[in-house]
Amino acid sequence: MTGRTTSSLDKALARVCVRCPLGRRARKQQGGFAFRLVQRVEAGLCPFCRDYERAYGLKAHEHIA
C-alpha cells in the first residue's frame, strides 16, 4: 500500500470489486481461471481492483480470512 489516504471515491470503487463475480470467485477459490485472470489484470487494467487494494490493503485476489 502506498500511504495515500483513501477517498470516498476509492471506497465506492472498491465496493464494486467486492461485488464483482470474478473477484468473489478468485477470493473464494484461490485457484483456477478466475484467480489467474484477476491476478493478471488487477493492477494494470481494472480500476476497481486497484481501489480494492488501496481501500483494504489486500490484493483483489487474496483470500479474506
N, C-alpha and C positions, 0 to 999 in steps of 0.2 A: 504494500500500500504506500502511496506517495506522501502522505502527510497533508494533502489538500483536504480541506473540510468538505463535507458532503452537503450539497444544497438540496432544497426540496425537489428540484427537477431531477437530480441524481437519484433520490429515493423513489420518485414516481417511475422513472425508467427501470430501476431495479425491481420494482413490483411487477413490471411486465415480464421480466426474466423469471421471477418466481412462478408466474402463472404459465410460462411457455411450456407446451407439452414436450418439446425436445429437451429442454433444460431439466425439467422434472424427471424425465426418464433417465437422463445421463446421471443425475444426482442419485437416483434410486438404484439403478442397475450397476453403476461403476464399471461398465464394460460394454462392448458391442458397438454397433454403428453409431447410435446417438451419442454415446460417450466420446468416441473418437472425433465425430463431427464437431461437437461443442468445443472440445479441446483445441481444434484447429482454427475455428472461426471466432472464438470468444474475444480475443484481444484485438484482432485486426479488422473484423467486419461488423460485428454486432454491437451496436451502442448499448443495448440492454445488458449484455454480458459484461461490458466494461463498467457500467454503472453498478451492476450487482457486486462486482469486486470492490469498487470504491465504497459502496454503502455498507457491505457486510464483512469486508476483509477476507473473503474467500473467493477462489476462482469459481466460475459458474458451474464447472463440472464436479467440484469437490463435494463429498458427502457431508451432509449436515448431521452431526451426532445428536 
